Amino acid sequence: MATIKFQLRSEANKAVPIYFYLSMGRGSFFRIRTGFSIHPSNWSKAKGFPKQNDEANKKVATNLKTLEKHLLECINDAQANGVEINNEFLEQKTNGCFNREEKTDNSLVTYQIQYIIDHSDTRKIQGKSKIGLAANTVKNYQTFKNIIEEFELVIKKPLRFIDLSPEVIEKFKNWLLKKQGYSVNHAGRSLAHLKSVSKDAEKLGVTVHPNAFKIETFNESNEDRNIVTLSFEELKLIEKAELTREALINARKWLLLGCELGQQGEDLMRIKHSDFRKIDDDLVVDVFQQKGKKHVTIPVTERAKKILDNGFPEKIALQNLNDYIKEAAKAAKLDEIIEGKKYDADTKRKVFGKYPKHELITSHVCRRSFATNFYKIIPTTVIMGITGHVKESTFLQYINKPKDRDENARLFLKSLNGGI
């Protein structure tokens, strides 16, 4: 059964957009702008509607109730007739409820972003022969569109490609970093997206400000990055920690197994017992990496076999895994105070500071710990084949290590002396 709730995504001291959240059950979920806005002080979180404290707010509340009824009727009709319900359908029905004209102005930055999203399945991937953007890439474009729409509220007008002067880009950058509190990497990616989208628009004949092609992107330097990993010794402490709750014991299995297989949290959670197979006397596991769309075969180490001997771990939601492995690491007394970024629920941003190490443990530590622990033990190209990295420079940046030009020579001689 479809349910609709209205929410705000910001508590800024200004009028902010009102969104509706549509749940279709079984993980089918949509978030769409209603086209209305309100100051957070006039919004009732408990009721999910504007406070009835003046005529303007009462009118917005009436419009939202009208929209809710209209959407549910459209959804019921669509389901009865086998029509696909997606973002485009919901945006169209939302605009239709209030007889709004659809935006078809290709000079708008948001129009071009939506164009890319709508044609993501046939879009050619730069530098590759295949077509079709990955799901995460499409999600990133949607996030970027939301960022541009929020910036448009600040400048109080739609952002057009012809507007991308040095002054506007500087204002956008400062807004990302200082007002929104985004990380250096996130702000840098947003500017990179803007530059890329501008190039796309020009190819389609849109007039673009020349400065858009000169946008400077950036990211954190290696010295500024705070990488959290678990050493073999720390993993032993977690393995031996006394845990009584089954949920924590199960999450610990995933953490230990993940640090031996070197996969992203999402890919790790998709591994099934049937994915393991034997090659001669060795055990391997086949994994399809969603981000790179690659099939990889990973050797199962003796430590991983020991974990599996106690039973394959039960499936668990990634957010629950992140919460539980923090508790497991705390039980292992990983209390060293280190620098890092921790998610703040109030600001909805990661805040840099000094925290006990167990508070900074997430599922991403699995892949990074694997890469760091086996670096200089296993040839870098072999590790990259497991983690999914394509470039050695990217891999070394991932584990925050400088390039060692002598390492291949050492590994070659070690292998040669070992009887190859």
N, C-alpha and C positions, 0 to 999 in steps of 0.2 A: 504494500500500500504506500502510495506517495505521500510524503509529509513535507510541509514547507515551514521554515522558520526564518525570521528576519533578524539580522545581526549587523553590528558595526565592526569593522576591522581595525579601527584606530580610535584612540582616545585623545587625539590632539585637541588643542584649544581653538578649534575652528570647525566650520561645517565639514562633515565627512560623508562619503557615500554610504548609502544603505544597501546591503546585499540581501538576496534571499538564498537560503541553503536548502536545496531539494534533495531528499533522500528517497531512493527508489528501492532500497533494500538490497541485500547481498553485495554490499560494497559499491553500489552504483550511487554516485554522489556528485552534485553540481553546485557551483557557487557563481551567481550571476548578479550584476548590478541591476538595481531596480530603476535607476534613473533619478532617484530622489536622494536628498542629502539632509543632514540634521546635525546640530551641535550635540556632542555626547552628553552634555549636561541636561539636555531635553529628552534623553532616551532612557527607557526603563529596561534594564537588563533582565529583571525578573519576568516581565511580561513579553519582552521582545517586540515592543511597540513604542511609539512616541508617548511621552507623558501628555496628559490631557490638560495642560496648563495654559494654553492660549489657542486662538482660532487657527493659526498657521499649523501648529502641531496636530490639531484635530483633523485638519484637512489632509495632512500627510498620512495619518493613521487610516482615514477613510480610503485613500488611494491604495494603501498597502492591502487592506482587506479586499478591495475590488480586484487587485492584481492576484491575490491568493486564490480567490474563487475562480477567476478567469483561467489561471494556469492549471488548476486541478481539473477543470472541465476540458481544457485542451489536451492535457496528458491522458485523461480517460479516453477521449476520442482517438488519440494517436495509438494508444495500446490496443483499442478495439479494432483498429484498421491496420495494425502492423507497421505503423510509421516509427522510424527510429527517433528516439529522444536524445538530443545532444545539445551542445552549447549553442550552436547556430539556431536550432529549433526554438530553444528557450528564449534567446535574445529576440528572435523574430516575434514570438508570441507576446513577450513583454512590451515591445514597442507597439505591437498591434493593439494591445489593450488600451493604450492611450493615444492611438492614431499618430504616433511619432513617425517622422520620415527616417528611413534608414540612411546611415552615413555611407555614401559611396564616393567620398572625396579622397582620391588617391594622393593628394598632397599632404594628408594627415599622417603623422608617424604611426598612430594606432591602426590606421587602415592597412598600412603596409605590413605591420606585425601580424594582424589578423589574416591577411592574405597568405603569409608564409604558413601560419597555423592551418588554414583551410586547405592548403596544397602540400601539406607535409608528407603525405603518402607518395607523392610523385616528385618530390623535390630531390634534385641530384645533390649528393654529398660532396662537398668541395674536396678535391684531391683524390677522390675515389670514383670507381666506375659504377657503383651501385646507386640506387635511388631509395628514398624513403628515410625520413628522419626518425631517430630513436624516440621512444616515449618520453624519456627524460629531457631530451632536447626540446620537444614540443612543450613540455611542462615549463621549461626555462623561458621559452618565448612568452608563454601565458603570464608567467611571473613578471617578465619585463614589461609586458603590456600594462599590467596592473600598476607598476612603478610609474610609467609614463602618465597614466590616467591620474594618479595621485599628484604628480608634479604639475599637471594641467590645472589642478585646483589651486595650486600655489601661484602660478602665473596668471590665473583667471582667464585662460583662453586655450583653445585647442593648439597643440604643438604641431607646427608644419615644418617640412624639410627646409623650406626657404628661410625659416627662423633660426636655424642652427648656427648662429654667429658665435665668435669667440666669447662674447659676453654671456650669451645664453648657456653655452656649454660649461663655462666656469660656474655659473649660478647653479646649474644642474649638478655638477660635481660637488660643490659646497653643500648643497641640499642633501645629497646622498650621504656624505660623510658626517656633516655637523648636525643637521636637523633630524635626519632619519636614523643616524647612528649605525649605518651599515659598515661592515668590515671593509678594509682596504681591498681585499680580493673581490667582494661582492660589488662594491662601487666600480672597480676596474672592469668587471665583466659587463656591467650595465653600459658603460661607455663603449666597450668593444661591440656590444650588441647594437648600439645606436649607430656606430660607424658602419657596421656590416649591413644593417637594414637600409641605411642611406645609399650604399652602393647598389643594393637590390632595386631601390626605388628609381635610381638614375637609369638603370638598364631598362626599366619599363617606361621611360620617357618623362619621369617626374622632374621638375626643376628643383635642384638641391643646392643649398648654400655651399660654396666651395670649401668652407671651413670644415664641413662635416667629414670630408675625406682626410683631414689633418688631425682629427681627434686623437689625442694621446691616451693610450691605455696604460694600465699599471697593475702591479700586484705586490704582495709583500715580499721583501727580500728574504733570502734564506736565513739571515741573522734574526729577522723579526718573527719567523715562524716558530710556533711552539708545538712540536710534534710529540705526541704521547704514544709510547710503545711499552710493551711488556717483555722483559728479558726472559730467557729460559729459567733463570732463578726465581723471578717473580711468578712465572706460571706454575712452578713447583709449589710455591707458597699458596697459591690459589687452589691448586689440586689437593693440597693437604689440609686446607681450612675446614674447620668443623661447621658444617651446615646442617640444619635440621629440617628446613622447609623443602618440600619436593620441588617447588617452583624454582628455588635457588639452585638446587642440585642439578636440575634439568638445564637451567641457563648456563651454569658452569660448564656443562658438557659442550654446549654450543661454543662458548668462548674458547675453551681449550682446543676443540676440534677446528675452529676457525683460524686459530693461530698456527695450525699445522697445514691448513689447506690454502690459506692466503687469498680469500675471496671477499668481495664486498658483502655487507650485511644482507642486502636483498638477494644476492645470488646464493649466499650461504643458506638462507632460510628455504630456498627452493630445492636443496639437495635431498634426495630420497634414498632410502636403503637400497632400492633397486638400481641406483646409479653407480653402485660399486661393482667392480668386476675384477677377474683375475687375468694377469698376463704372466704366463708360466707360473712361477711361484710368488709373484708379486701382486699386491692389491692396488688398484687404481680407482679413481672416481671420475666420471665424465660430468662436466659442468658446462652449461650454456650461459655465457656472461652477457647480461642484458645490455649493459652500457656500450660495449664494443661489438655486440652481435657476433660473438666468437664462441666456437666450441673448443674447450680445452680439456686435456686429460692430465690429472694430477696424481702423482705417486702418493700413496698413503704411508706415512712414516710409522715407525714402531710405536712412537708416542700416540699417534692417532689410532692405531690398532688397539692399543690398551684402553683408550677411551671407549671405542666401539665394542670392546669385549664386555663392557658393563651395560650394553643395550644402546640402541640408536635413540638419540634425544627426541622428545616430543616436539611437534611444531609449536611455535610461539610467535606472537606478534612482535615486530621489531621494536616498538616502543617499550613493550614489557621486558624484552631482552635487555635493552639499554638500562632500564631501571634495576633489574635483578642482578646484572653483572657488577653494577656499582656496589650493591650490597655484598656480593661474593668477594669483591676486592677489598671491601672494608673489613670483612671477617678475616681476610688474610693479612690484615694490618698493613696495607699499602697506604700508609699515612704520611709519607714524605711530602713536604710542602713544595710544590712546583708551580711554575708559571703556565698559564693556559687560559682558554676561553670556555666559559660555562654559560649555558642558556639561562636567561632570566625571563621568567614567565610574565613578569609585569611589563617589561619593555619589549618582550618578544625579540630580543637580540642576544647574541653571545657577548658576554662581558669579560674583558681581559682582567686577570688578577692572579693572586696566589691562593691555591687551594690544595687540600689533601689530594694526593694522586687518585685515590679511588673515586673521587667526585668527577673526575675528567674521563673516566673509562666509558667508551661507547663501543658499539659493534664494529666501528671502522678501525678500532685498534687491532682487530684480527689481521687484516690485510697488511697493515703497516708493520706490525710486529713480525709477521712472517718475512716480509721483504728485508727488514732491518736485521733480524736474527740470522738469516741465511746468507746475507751479503758477505762476500769474501770467503764463504764456505762452499757455496755452489756458484758456478759461473753466472755472471749477471744476465746473460741472454736466456739461460734456463729459467731463472727466477722470473724474468719479464714474461716468458711464455706462459707462466702460471698466473701471474698477477694481471696480465692483459695489457701491460705497458708496451707501447710501440717504439718509442724513442728512449735511448739510454739516458739522454739529458733530462727527460721528464721523470724517469725512474729515480735518478740520483737526486733530483729536486724533491721528489716524493718522500724520500727517506732522509733528506737534508744531509747528503754526503757529497763531498767534492769528487770530481773525476780523478781516479787513480790510474795513470797511464801504465803503471808497472803491474797492475793486478792480473791482466790476461797472461803476461809472461810468467808470473808466479804460478797461476793455476795450470798453465800448460806444462811447466816443469814438474809440478806436483803430480799431474795426471801421468806424465811420461814416466816418472820414477815409480809410479804405482803399477806399471806394467802394461800401459797401453801401447 
